[in-house]
Amino acid sequence: MQPALNIIGEDLKSVELQFRMDLQSDVPLIRKVGEYVLSSGGKRVRPALLLLAARLSGYEGDKAVPLASVIEFIHTATLLHDDVVDSATLRRGIASANTLWGNEASVLVGDFLFSKSFLLMVKVGSMDILRVLSDATTVIAEGEVMQLLCTGELDLTEEQYINVVRSKTAILMSAACEAGAILGAVPSEQQKALADFGMDLGVSFQLMDDILDYVATEEEFGKCIGHDLEEGKITLPLIHTLLHCNDSERALIGTVVEQDEMSLDDFRSVSGLVKQYGGIEYTVKQARFYIDRCKKHLQQFPASSVHDAMISLAEYVVTRSK
């Protein structure tokens, strides 16, 4: 991410300050939980995308930083809700907020962040941006429900899974890029190109997360390895494996997916099959496919240091280890 940080590093620091200012509340727990999640790490990819898209679109005003903070507000709210739904105990290598303060507090603080984000959007004064971001939050909620309905579904197709990923993960990256384009008032073709860039980047980002759940260490990944499998989430490495394994191996995977608790031996058995049938390699190939599409979308814009930084950010997604 270094080329991007060279351009927007100071702006990202301002986003952190803006986030803390926007967290002000008469209820101390809201600020405590919000700042805990914010300070727990993360590469700030989503606010970075908005800042870079605005720069690429020629925007030089003062609304990019507040909007980037809104994007991080929305993302933080989804993290709080996700960890409750997934019964997660780790987030970015440290205890998740629901582990420390309970599910009720995590859900309610997440609700506050969602609500506050709309207030902050209104202050920016752009109906187009409000439409894009409010549409995105609606799609995210739909994606969460879609994922819930797909839990334990061994016949889930790659197309169905990618649709879940677009809704649950990629839409916010797409909205961040599109909001930056709207700030810059670029033509509709370029606005769509940036929205598509964010969407394909988001799909690739999630596919690499899918891989890390099987191959990274907890220290690298910042989450419990195998947690997706234990929760019954059928991600792309497993979808590919299920298409190629034999009936007895498929039955084994089904048994592990259906269990409430997964042993280390269970995880090793399934991860071994994923590696045996090339699930990791196939998912990397698909992640690369979406990154290559990202580059094509940016052909709508002339060469520049910002253009190069966005390409570099896309490349980072398929090489990261956490």
N, C-alpha and C positions, 0 to 999 in steps of 0.2 A: 504493500500500500504506500510505499515511500514517495513515489512520484505524486500521488494524490495529496499526501500530507505536506509535501513541499509547497503546494498551491493553496490548500485550504486549512492548513494546520492551525493557524491563528483563529480562523472562523470556527473551527471545531471546539477550540477552547472557549470561545464566546458562547457556543451552543451549550456547553456544560454549565456556564454561569447562568445563562438564560433559563435552563431547566430548573436549576435550584431556585431562581427567583419565582418561576411559575409554580413551584411546589408550595408556595406560601399558603398556610391554612391555619385556622384557629384550633385545629385538632392536631396535636403534636405527633400522633402515631402516623398520620398520613405522610408528613415530611420524613419521619424516621424510616419508614418502609421504602418510600420513594427514593430517598438518597442512598439507602442500602443497596437497592437493586442497581441504581445508576453507578455507584462506586465499585460494583463487583466486577467490573471489567467490560469486555466487549470492544469490538473494533469500530463501533459507530458507523457501520457500513451504510445504513439507511439515511442518516443525516448527511453523510458524506456524498451520497448519490444526489440528494437535492442540491447541495452546494455546488457540486461539479456540473450538474445539469443546468443550473442557473448561470454559472460562468460560461459554459459552452454556448448558451443561448444569448450571451451578451448582456446579461443583467448586471447592473452596477448599483442597485438601490440597497435599502437597509432592511428588507423584509425576508431575506433568505435565512438569516440566522434564527429569527423567531419561528419561521416555518419549519426549519430543521429541528428545532426543539419540540415542536408539535409532533413531528414524525417519531421522535424518540419517546414522547409521552405515550403515543398510541402503541408503539412497540413494547414499552415497559408494561403497559396494561395487559397486553396479550401474554407476556411472559408470566405475570402474576396469575392470570387465569389458567394458562397452560399447565403450570406446575401443580395447581390444585387438581385439575382434571386428570393429570398423569400421575398423581401421587408422588411427584418428584421430591427427592431429598437433597439433590445437588443442583446448583446452577452456576456455571462458570467456575467450577472447582471449589465453591464454598457452599455452606448450607443455604438452601432455598428459603425464600421469605416465609412460605407456609410452614416450613419446619420450625422456624424461630417464633413466628407470631400466630400461627394457626391458619386454617383454611378460611375462616370467616373474615379475618382481617385482610388476608391477601385478596380475596374476591372484592371486598368493599373498597380497598385502596385502588384496586384495578378499575372499579367502577368510577371512582373519583377522577382518575387519570383520563379515562375515556371522556367523561363529562367535561372536564377542564379543557381537554384538547379542542372541543367544539367551540368553547368560549374564545380560546386563543385563535382559532381559525377565523372566527367572525371579526376579530380585531384587525386581521390582515386586510380585510375589506375586499376580497375577491370572491365573487360568487362562483366563478369557474373552479377555483382552487377548493372552495368549500364543497362543491359538488364532487370533485375527484376524490377528495379525502373521505367524505362521508360515504360515498359509494364503496370505497375501499374497506372501511370498517364494517359495512354491512356484509360484504363478500367474505371478509375474514371470519365473521361469525358463522356464515353459511359453511365455510370450509371446516371449521371446528366440528360442526354437526355432521358434515359429510365424513370426516375422519372417524368420528365416533361410530357411525353406521357401518363403516368398513372394517372395524376392529374384528380381527379373527377371521376375516373373509379370505380363505385360501384361493378362491377363484378370481380375486381382484385382478383386473387387467392393467397393463402398463398405462394405457390411455386413461382409464378411470383414476389411477393413482396420480398421474400428472395433473389431471383436473383438480384433484384435492390439493396438490402442491401449489398450483396456480392460485387457488382461492385462499388457502391458509397462510402461505408464506410469501409467494412471489408478488401478490397484488400490492403489498405495501411498498415494496421496492419500485414497482411500476408507478405507483401513485407519487412517490417521492421524486422520481425523474420527471414525471409529467407536470408536477407542481413547479419544478424548476423551469421547465419549458414555458409554462404559462407566465411566470414572472418575467421571462425574457421576451414574451410576446412574439415568439417565432411563428412561422407559418404552420398550418395544421399538419402538413406532411412531416415536418421536423418534430412537432409535438408528439405525433403518433410514433415516430421513430424512437424517441427517447422513452416513451411509455413501453414500447416493445422491448427496448434494451433492458429496462428494469425488470420486465416480466421474465425474459429468458435468463437474465442474471440470477433472479430469485429461484427459478427452477434448478439451475445448476448448483446454487448455494445449498439448497435442500438435499439434492442428490449426494453432494459431498458429505453432508451431515449423516445421511443414511449409511455411507461407507464407514465413517468414523465410529458409528455405533458398534461396528463389528471388528474394527482393526486397531483403534487407538487405545491408549491407556487412559484411565480416569484423569490422570494429571494433565495429559495432553488435551483431552476432549472437554474436561470441566463438567462432565455429567457421568452418571453411572453407565458403564459399558453394558450393552445388552438390555438397557431399559426399554427401548422400543419393542424389542422382541417379547420381553416379559409383560408388557402392556398389551400385547396382541396386535401391534401395528405391523402391517404387511407392507414393507418398503421395497424399493426397486431391487436391491440385491436378492431379497427373498422371493420376489415375484419371478425373477429370472430363474432362480434355483428351482422353484416349484414347477416351472415349465419344462425343465430338463431332467429332474430326478425321477427315480422309479416309484412304484406304488408304496413300497414299504418305507422308503425314505420320506415320501410325502405324508404318510401316516405318522411317522415319528415327529415331523415338523408340526403337524396338526395337534398332536398330544402336548407338545411343549407350549404351543401358542395358547391352548385352552387352559393351561395350569394357572392358578392364582399366583403361585410363587415358582420361580425358576432356579434350579440348582446350577452350580458352575459346570457340572458335567453336561447338563442339558444344553447350556449355552455353547459349550465347546462342540457338542454334537452337531448343532444346527449351523454354527459358524464354520465348522469344518466342511459341511455340505455346501455352504455358500461359496467357500473358496474352491472346493472341488469342481463345482459346475460353473465357475467363472463369473459369479454374481458381482464380485468387486470390480473386475476388469470391465464387465459390461456397463456397470453404472458409471465408472470413470469415462468410458467412451461416450455415454449419453450426456454426461455433464459437459464434456468437451464439445459435443455437438451444439449444445445450447450456447456455449461461450462463443463458438464460431459464428452463430447467428447474431450474437450481440455485436460483434465487430462489423457485420454487414449493415446493421441498423445505423451505425455511426457514420457510414459512408455518405449520409445525408448532410454531414457537416464537414467544413474544410479542415485540413490538418492544422493542429495547434498543440501547444503543451497541455492544454486541458483535455483535448481529444486523446492524446497519448496517455494521460493519467487515467482516463476512464477505461482505456484498453488494458492498462496495467492493473487496475482494480479488478477487472474481469478475470485476468490471468491469475491474480491472487486467489480468487475463489476456488479454482481447481488445483491449487498447490498447497493450500493451507492444511495444517495438521490439527487445528482446533477452532 
